[in-house]
């Protein structure tokens, strides 16, 4: 007990001396009345003393007084907590003091002000839209040193003066989701493998400091927010399609001293105003270092390094306005700046040459591509600018604890040797039903579906000795005269292409237990969280244990979704994609809608199979759309649906036999990528 009391004393000192970055976040009064909980005390008596701790945490809460500390000894506590008193919940050992929802419901509801939750692992919430690790409906909340993983939402709610410190958010659909809140602090936290790591909607006065974001679908989404400050953060190796910071209808944002390295987009700005980016570093982002989408104004980018991004350093779409001062914009492989009918004032920047930037379609490290825009580039710097970019920051010092991923497929049929699959399946495929086999790790055809998963999909025609890929497609009710349902003609063509390469592609449009027309869900074009709702509602059916996850890829055809078409992380891996049928049709009115949908399906399926911009530079290369440009000439022989030039012309992948610049997609597919998406280079 002496060791535990020393830990508790240290926690109390930590609470009293820690001041969140936002002035006046909250003031916590510490009392020294401590109530103890230990799940090992199964026989009682129970009075909350050290000698007789409560067995259940909720019993301690019910008997606590305002200001009490509830100290929880290591154990696994499967219970729902309702915190209705201003108290502190403190675990003795974070990694060994575990609150689990067993995938059934929310784990903690906080409905009163002035609560602290410290030093706990919170895991496995239910899958309904309101289920979370912690739901907050109050003010002055302090969450520290917690590990929150495998939840629909890690921490969700509404309130003011909410502080998150030294927390780890891992494999949650949304690590943090706050709506209509104020004065939020996120400090020294780690976010990994979340669909959206921090989703802040209609929330004001946000500070995100010293935090690290990696392997997420989107790191930070600020939607209709005001006064957001992001400082000294590392945003690295997130989704190669989205990945970074997305500011959507924001007012007054400052991003400073941060690194955006190897994401799809470092920072994307839409319909926002007064956004300042200072002393940041943008390197190796696969599409854009910085992207300005729907019209924004008051965008200022200064003293930043924007270099060696795989496509464009800065991409500026129609009717945007921005200013660039004292930046290094060098070595971006396609264009330093690509501007379309917008305004860009660019002075005193270093372009890699004393001669300044070049306006050209050729491949060059300091190129500007201007489509009917206004670009003012004088004067430029004639030498590199020193003292710019993010300093040598390390972000969060936290590391994600190891979590053993479990499989939850089981069969209510005779299994004589208890090896996980029923006798009939073993007999069908040549196994001895009375000899134990390690079917969980057996994958004789190397299609990344183990024998247990092959048994589950046997009813759908799976063969453990022949590669299988499963794809479920849902489609929204069309708002036009033509359906969004994929055409069987084109789907059969795609299936045939896979079969010619010894892969059976099973596409479920209602014939394999899923795949259906779903309601036309009104998508907020400025929010990516709605598509995660679709993933849970119509693919997982709000069941986090749905065995189709990890077996089926998933596609949804919308009328209009947040982007034209893109792969997305619906929970924790890049296993899904969304297609805006109406949007694509407006761009390509002379191509049949059915073919456009089919072209988008096979292209995005390729992304979930690991064919991403990192795999080959001809994939998703914007320059290939410009006939006779350097990229177009370089990759004209890459006759693949992954080449933007052929995306809606060729419903297949390339085999690498077409000469210079071609690439063998089929040999470079990674069949496990959709269930273990790692974006690290």
Residue pairs with C-beta under 8 A, 6 or more apart in sequence:
1 50
4 71
4 73
4 92
7 92
7 93
8 34
8 69
8 71
8 90
8 92
11 90
11 118
11 119
12 30
12 32
12 69
14 144
15 28
15 30
15 88
15 116
15 118
15 142
15 144
16 28
16 30
18 144
18 165
19 25
20 26
20 142
20 163
20 165
20 185
20 187
21 185
21 187
21 207
21 209
22 161
22 163
22 183
22 184
22 185
22 205
22 207
24 161
24 183
25 140
25 142
25 161
25 162
25 163
25 183
25 185
26 114
26 139
26 140
26 141
26 142
26 161
26 163
27 140
28 88
28 114
28 116
28 140
28 142
29 67
29 114
30 67
30 69
30 88
31 67
31 68
31 69
32 69
33 65
33 67
33 68
33 69
34 68
34 69
34 70
34 71
35 48
35 54
35 60
35 63
35 64
35 68
35 69
35 70
35 71
36 48
36 49
36 50
36 53
36 54
36 60
36 70
36 71
36 73
37 48
37 53
37 54
37 55
37 56
37 57
37 59
37 60
37 70
37 71
37 72
37 73
37 77
38 53
38 54
38 55
38 72
38 73
38 75
39 55
39 56
39 73
39 75
39 76
39 77
40 73
40 75
41 52
41 53
41 54
41 55
42 55
44 52
44 55
45 52
46 52
46 53
46 54
46 55
46 59
47 54
48 54
48 59
48 60
48 63
53 73
54 60
54 63
56 77
56 79
57 70
57 72
57 77
57 79
57 81
57 89
57 99
58 79
58 80
58 81
58 82
60 70
61 70
61 81
61 82
61 83
61 84
61 85
61 87
61 89
64 70
64 85
64 87
65 85
66 85
66 86
66 87
67 86
67 87
68 85
68 87
68 88
69 87
69 88
69 90
70 87
70 88
70 89
70 90
71 90
71 91
71 92
72 89
72 90
72 91
72 92
72 97
72 120
73 92
73 97
74 91
74 92
74 93
74 96
74 97
75 96
75 97
75 98
76 98
76 100
77 97
77 98
77 99
77 100
78 100
78 101
78 102
79 99
80 101
80 105
80 106
80 107
80 108
80 109
81 89
81 99
81 107
81 108
81 109
82 109
82 111
83 89
83 108
83 109
83 110
83 111
83 112
83 115
84 111
84 112
85 112
86 112
86 113
86 114
86 115
87 115
87 116
88 115
88 116
88 117
88 118
89 115
89 116
89 117
89 118
89 120
90 116
90 118
90 119
91 97
91 118
91 119
91 120
91 121
92 119
93 119
94 119
94 120
94 121
94 145
94 146
94 147
95 121
95 147
95 401
96 121
97 119
97 120
97 121
98 120
98 121
98 122
98 123
99 107
99 108
99 120
99 121
99 122
99 123
100 107
100 123
100 124
101 107
101 123
101 124
101 125
101 126
101 131
101 133
101 151
102 124
103 124
103 125
103 126
103 127
103 150
103 544
103 545
104 126
105 125
105 126
105 128
105 131
106 125
106 126
106 130
106 131
106 132
106 133
106 134
106 135
107 122
107 123
107 125
107 132
107 133
107 134
107 151
108 117
108 122
108 133
108 134
108 135
109 134
109 135
109 137
110 117
110 134
110 135
110 136
110 137
110 138
110 141
110 157
111 137
111 138
112 138
113 138
113 139
113 140
113 141
114 139
114 140
114 141
115 138
115 140
115 141
115 142
116 141
116 142
116 143
116 144
117 134
117 141
117 142
117 143
117 144
117 146
118 142
118 143
118 144
118 145
118 146
119 144
119 145
119 146
120 146
120 147
121 146
121 147
121 148
121 149
121 401
122 133
122 134
122 146
122 147
122 148
122 149
122 151
122 154
123 133
123 147
123 148
123 149
123 150
123 151
124 150
124 151
124 544
125 131
125 132
125 133
125 150
125 151
125 152
125 153
125 544
126 152
126 542
126 544
127 152
127 536
127 540
127 542
127 543
127 544
128 152
128 542
129 152
129 533
129 536
129 537
129 542
130 156
131 151
131 152
131 153
132 151
132 152
132 153
132 154
132 155
132 156
132 157
132 177
133 148
133 151
133 153
133 154
133 155
133 172
134 143
134 148
134 154
134 155
134 156
134 157
135 155
135 156
135 157
136 155
136 156
136 157
136 158
136 159
136 162
136 178
137 157
137 158
137 159
138 159
139 159
139 160
139 161
139 162
140 159
140 160
140 161
140 162
141 159
141 161
141 162
141 163
142 163
142 165
143 155
143 162
143 163
143 164
143 165
143 167
144 163
144 164
144 165
144 166
144 167
145 165
145 166
145 167
146 167
146 168
147 167
147 168
147 170
147 400
147 401
148 154
148 155
148 167
148 168
148 169
148 170
148 172
148 175
149 168
149 169
149 170
149 171
149 172
149 403
150 170
150 171
150 172
150 403
150 544
151 172
151 173
152 172
152 173
152 174
152 536
152 544
153 172
153 173
153 174
153 177
154 169
154 172
154 174
154 175
154 176
154 177
154 194
155 164
155 169
155 175
155 176
155 177
156 174
156 176
156 177
156 178
157 177
157 178
157 179
157 181
158 178
158 179
158 180
158 181
159 178
159 181
160 181
160 182
160 183
161 182
161 183
162 178
162 181
162 183
162 184
162 185
163 184
163 185
163 187
164 176
164 185
164 186
164 187
164 189
165 185
165 187
165 188
165 189
166 187
166 188
166 189
166 396
166 398
167 189
167 190
168 189
168 190
168 191
168 192
168 398
168 400
168 401
169 175
169 176
169 189
169 190
169 191
169 192
169 194
169 197
170 190
170 191
170 192
170 193
170 194
170 400
170 403
171 192
171 193
171 194
171 403
171 571
171 572
172 194
172 195
172 572
173 194
173 195
173 196
173 532
173 536
173 570
173 571
173 572
174 194
174 195
174 196
174 197
174 198
174 199
174 529
174 532
175 191
175 194
175 196
175 197
175 198
175 216
176 186
176 197
176 198
176 199
176 200
177 196
177 199
177 200
177 201
177 529
178 184
178 199
178 200
178 201
178 203
179 201
179 202
179 203
180 201
180 202
180 203
181 200
181 203
181 204
182 203
182 204
182 205
183 204
183 205
184 200
184 203
184 205
184 206
184 207
185 207
185 209
186 198
186 206
186 207
186 208
186 209
186 211
187 207
187 208
187 209
187 210
187 211
188 209
188 210
188 211
188 396
188 397
188 398
189 211
189 212
189 396
189 398
190 211
190 212
190 214
190 396
190 398
190 399
190 400
191 197
191 198
191 211
191 212
191 213
191 214
191 216
191 219
192 213
192 214
192 215
192 216
192 400
193 215
193 216
193 572
193 573
194 216
194 217
194 569
194 572
195 216
195 217
195 218
195 532
195 568
195 569
195 570
195 571
195 572
196 216
196 217
196 218
196 221
196 528
196 529
196 532
197 213
197 216
197 218
197 219
197 220
198 208
198 213
198 219
198 220
198 221
199 218
199 221
199 223
199 529
200 206
200 220
200 221
200 222
200 223
200 225
200 228
201 221
201 223
201 224
201 225
201 527
201 529
202 223
202 224
202 225
203 222
203 225
204 225
204 226
204 227
205 226
205 227
206 222
206 225
206 227
206 228
206 229
207 229
207 231
208 220
208 228
208 229
208 230
208 231
208 233
209 230
209 231
209 232
209 233
210 231
210 232
210 233
210 393
210 395
210 396
211 233
211 234
211 395
211 396
212 233
212 234
212 235
212 236
212 395
212 396
212 398
213 219
213 220
213 233
213 234
213 235
213 236
213 238
214 234
214 236
214 237
214 238
215 237
215 238
215 677
215 678
215 679
215 680
216 238
216 239
216 243
216 569
217 238
217 239
217 242
217 243
217 528
217 568
217 569
217 574
218 238
218 239
218 242
218 243
218 244
218 246
218 528
219 235
219 238
219 243
219 244
219 245
219 263
220 230
220 235
220 244
220 245
220 246
221 246
221 248
221 527
221 528
221 529
222 228
222 245
222 246
222 247
222 248
222 250
222 253
223 248
223 249
223 250
223 524
223 526
223 527
223 529
224 248
224 249
224 250
224 526
225 247
225 249
225 250
225 251
225 253
226 250
226 251
226 252
227 251
227 252
227 253
228 247
228 250
228 252
228 253
228 254
229 253
229 254
229 255
229 256
230 245
230 253
230 254
230 255
230 256
230 258
231 254
231 255
231 256
231 257
231 258
232 256
232 257
232 258
232 390
232 391
232 393
232 395
233 258
233 259
233 393
233 395
234 258
234 259
234 261
234 393
234 394
234 395
234 396
235 243
235 244
235 245
235 258
235 259
235 260
235 261
235 263
235 266
236 259
236 260
236 261
236 262
236 263
237 261
237 262
237 263
237 679
237 680
237 681
238 244
238 262
238 263
238 264
238 679
239 263
239 264
239 567
239 568
239 569
239 574
239 677
239 679
240 262
240 263
240 264
240 286
240 287
240 612
240 613
240 614
240 679
241 264
241 286
241 287
241 566
241 567
241 568
241 574
241 607
241 612
242 263
242 264
242 265
242 268
242 528
242 566
242 568
243 263
243 264
243 265
243 285
243 679
244 260
244 263
244 264
244 265
244 266
244 267
244 268
244 285
245 255
245 260
245 266
245 267
245 268
246 265
246 267
246 268
246 270
246 528
247 253
247 267
247 268
247 269
247 270
247 272
247 275
248 270
248 271
248 272
248 526
248 527
249 270
249 271
249 272
249 526
250 269
250 272
250 273
250 275
251 272
251 273
251 274
252 273
252 274
252 275
253 272
253 274
253 275
253 276
254 275
254 276
254 278
255 267
255 275
255 276
255 277
255 278
255 280
256 276
256 277
256 278
256 279
256 280
257 278
257 279
257 280
257 390
257 391
257 393
258 280
258 281
258 390
258 393
259 280
259 281
259 283
259 390
259 393
259 395
260 266
260 267
260 280
260 281
260 282
260 283
260 285
260 289
261 281
261 282
261 283
261 284
261 285
262 283
262 284
262 285
262 286
262 679
262 680
262 681
263 285
263 286
264 285
264 286
264 287
264 613
265 285
265 287
265 288
265 289
265 290
265 291
266 280
266 282
266 285
266 288
266 289
266 290
266 309
267 277
267 282
267 289
267 290
267 291
268 288
268 290
268 291
268 293
269 275
269 290
269 291
269 292
269 293
269 296
269 299
270 292
270 293
270 294
270 296
270 526
271 294
271 295
271 296
271 526
272 296
272 299
273 296
273 297
273 298
274 298
275 296
275 298
275 299
275 300
276 300
276 302
277 290
277 299
277 300
277 301
277 302
277 304
278 302
278 303
278 304
279 302
279 303
279 304
279 388
279 389
279 390
279 391
280 304
280 305
280 389
280 390
281 304
281 305
281 389
281 390
282 289
282 290
282 304
282 305
282 306
282 307
282 309
282 313
283 289
283 305
283 307
283 308
283 309
284 308
284 309
284 310
284 681
285 309
285 310
286 309
286 310
286 311
286 612
286 613
286 614
286 620
287 309
287 310
287 311
287 312
287 315
287 613
287 620
287 622
288 309
288 311
288 312
288 313
288 314
288 315
289 306
289 309
289 312
289 313
289 314
289 332
290 301
290 306
290 313
290 314
290 315
291 314
291 315
291 317
292 299
292 314
292 315
292 316
292 317
292 320
292 322
292 342
293 317
293 320
294 317
294 525
294 526
295 318
295 319
295 320
296 320
296 321
296 322
297 320
297 321
298 321
299 320
299 321
299 322
299 323
300 322
300 323
300 325
301 314
301 322
301 323
301 324
301 325
301 327
302 324
302 325
302 326
302 327
303 325
303 326
303 327
303 385
303 387
303 388
303 389
304 327
304 328
304 388
304 389
305 327
305 328
305 388
305 389
305 390
306 313
306 314
306 327
306 328
306 329
306 330
306 332
306 336
307 313
307 328
307 329
307 330
307 331
307 332
308 330
308 331
308 332
308 333
309 332
309 333
310 333
310 334
310 613
310 614
310 617
311 332
311 333
311 334
311 335
311 613
311 620
311 621
311 622
311 623
312 332
312 334
312 335
312 336
312 337
312 338
312 622
313 329
313 332
313 335
313 336
313 337
314 322
314 324
314 329
314 336
314 337
314 338
314 344
315 337
315 338
316 322
316 337
316 338
316 339
316 340
316 342
316 344
316 373
317 340
317 342
318 340
318 341
318 342
319 341
319 342
320 342
320 343
321 342
321 343
321 344
322 342
322 343
322 344
322 345
323 344
323 345
323 346
324 344
324 345
324 346
324 347
324 349
325 346
325 347
325 348
325 349
326 348
326 349
326 381
326 385
326 388
327 349
327 350
327 385
327 388
328 349
328 350
328 384
328 385
328 388
328 389
329 336
329 337
329 349
329 350
329 351
329 352
329 357
329 366
330 336
330 350
330 351
330 352
330 365
330 366
331 352
331 365
332 365
333 363
333 365
333 617
334 363
334 367
334 621
334 622
334 623
334 631
335 367
335 368
335 369
335 623
336 351
336 357
336 365
336 366
336 367
336 368
337 344
337 346
337 357
337 368
337 369
337 375
338 368
338 369
338 371
338 622
339 368
339 369
339 370
339 371
339 373
339 375
340 371
340 372
340 373
341 371
341 372
341 373
342 373
342 374
343 373
343 374
344 373
344 374
344 375
344 376
345 376
346 375
346 376
346 377
346 380
347 376
347 377
347 378
347 379
347 380
348 379
348 380
348 381
348 385
349 377
349 380
349 381
349 385
350 380
350 381
350 383
350 384
350 385
351 357
351 366
351 380
351 381
352 365
352 366
353 366
354 382
354 383
356 366
356 377
356 380
357 366
357 367
357 368
357 377
357 380
358 364
358 366
358 367
358 368
359 367
359 368
359 369
359 370
360 367
361 369
361 623
361 626
361 628
361 629
361 630
362 629
362 630
363 630
363 631
363 634
368 375
368 377
407 440
407 452
407 550
408 545
408 547
409 420
409 452
409 453
409 455
409 456
409 547
410 420
411 420
411 421
411 422
411 455
411 456
413 422
413 423
413 424
414 422
414 423
414 424
415 421
415 422
415 423
415 433
416 423
416 433
416 434
417 432
417 433
417 434
417 435
417 436
417 437
418 436
419 436
419 437
419 438
419 439
420 439
420 440
420 451
420 452
421 431
421 439
421 451
421 452
421 455
422 455
423 433
425 431
425 455
425 458
426 432
426 433
426 437
427 433
428 458
429 464
429 465
431 437
437 451
439 450
439 451
439 452
439 455
440 450
440 451
440 452
441 450
442 450
442 451
443 449
443 450
443 451
443 464
444 451
444 464
444 465
445 463
445 464
445 465
445 466
445 467
445 468
446 467
446 671
447 467
447 468
447 469
447 503
447 671
448 671
448 672
448 675
449 457
449 462
449 464
449 468
449 551
451 464
453 462
453 547
453 550
453 551
454 462
454 463
454 464
454 468
456 462
456 547
456 551
457 468
457 470
457 506
457 551
459 513
460 470
460 506
460 508
460 512
460 513
461 468
461 504
461 506
462 468
462 470
462 506
463 504
466 502
466 504
467 502
467 503
467 504
467 671
468 503
468 504
468 506
469 498
469 503
469 504
469 505
469 506
469 553
469 609
469 671
470 506
470 508
470 512
470 551
470 552
470 553
471 505
471 506
471 507
471 508
471 552
471 553
471 554
471 555
471 605
472 508
472 512
472 514
472 515
472 539
472 548
472 552
472 553
472 554
472 555
473 486
473 507
473 508
473 509
473 515
473 554
473 555
473 556
473 557
473 601
474 514
474 515
474 516
474 517
474 518
474 534
474 538
474 539
474 554
474 555
474 556
474 557
475 483
475 484
475 485
475 486
475 509
475 517
475 518
475 556
475 557
475 581
476 484
476 517
476 518
476 519
476 520
476 521
476 556
476 557
476 558
476 559
477 484
477 517
477 518
477 519
477 520
478 484
478 520
478 559
478 581
479 520
479 559
479 582
480 559
480 582
480 585
482 593
484 517
484 557
484 558
484 559
484 581
484 597
485 509
485 517
485 557
486 507
486 509
486 557
486 594
486 597
486 598
486 601
487 594
487 595
487 597
487 598
489 594
490 594
490 595
490 597
490 598
490 651
491 507
491 509
491 598
491 601
493 598
493 651
494 505
494 507
494 598
494 601
494 602
494 651
494 652
495 504
495 505
495 507
497 651
497 652
497 653
498 504
498 505
499 505
501 666
506 512
507 515
508 514
508 515
508 552
509 515
510 516
513 548
514 539
514 548
514 552
516 538
518 534
518 538
518 556
520 558
520 559
521 530
521 533
521 534
521 558
523 530
523 531
523 558
523 560
523 561
523 562
524 530
524 562
525 560
525 561
525 562
526 562
527 562
528 562
528 568
530 561
530 562
531 556
531 561
531 562
531 568
531 570
531 578
532 568
532 570
532 571
534 556
534 578
535 554
535 556
535 568
535 570
535 571
535 576
536 542
536 570
536 571
538 556
539 546
539 548
539 549
539 552
539 554
539 556
539 570
539 576
540 546
540 548
540 549
540 570
540 571
549 571
549 575
550 575
550 675
553 575
553 576
553 577
553 605
553 608
553 674
554 570
554 575
554 576
554 577
555 576
555 577
555 578
555 579
555 601
555 604
555 605
556 576
556 577
556 578
556 579
557 578
557 579
557 581
557 597
558 578
558 579
558 580
558 581
558 582
559 580
559 581
559 582
560 580
560 582
560 583
561 578
561 579
561 580
561 583
562 578
563 578
563 580
564 580
564 583
564 584
564 587
565 577
565 578
565 579
565 580
565 584
565 600
565 603
565 604
566 577
566 578
566 604
567 574
567 576
567 577
567 604
567 607
567 608
568 574
568 576
568 577
568 578
569 575
569 576
569 677
570 576
573 674
573 675
573 676
573 677
574 607
574 608
574 673
574 674
574 677
575 608
575 674
575 675
575 677
576 608
577 600
577 601
577 604
577 605
577 607
577 608
579 597
579 600
579 601
579 604
581 593
581 596
581 597
584 593
584 596
584 597
584 600
585 593
585 596
588 596
588 648
591 648
595 648
595 651
596 648
598 651
599 641
599 647
599 648
599 649
599 651
600 647
600 648
602 641
602 651
602 652
602 653
603 641
603 642
603 647
606 641
606 642
606 653
606 665
606 669
608 673
608 674
609 669
609 670
609 671
609 673
609 674
610 668
610 669
610 670
610 671
610 673
611 619
611 642
611 653
611 665
611 668
611 669
612 619
612 620
613 619
613 620
613 621
614 679
614 681
615 668
616 638
616 642
616 663
616 668
617 635
618 624
618 631
618 634
618 635
618 638
618 640
618 642
618 643
618 661
618 663
619 640
619 642
619 643
619 663
620 642
620 644
621 631
621 635
621 643
621 644
622 631
622 644
623 629
623 630
623 631
623 632
624 631
624 632
624 635
624 636
624 643
624 644
624 645
625 632
625 644
625 645
626 632
632 645
634 661
635 643
635 645
635 661
636 645
636 661
637 658
637 659
637 660
637 661
637 662
638 646
638 654
638 658
638 661
638 662
638 663
639 646
639 650
639 654
639 658
639 662
640 646
640 650
640 652
640 653
640 654
640 663
640 665
641 647
641 650
641 651
641 652
641 653
642 653
642 654
642 665
643 650
643 654
653 665
653 666
653 669
654 662
654 663
654 664
654 665
654 666
655 664
655 665
655 666
655 667
656 662
656 663
656 664
656 665
656 667
657 664
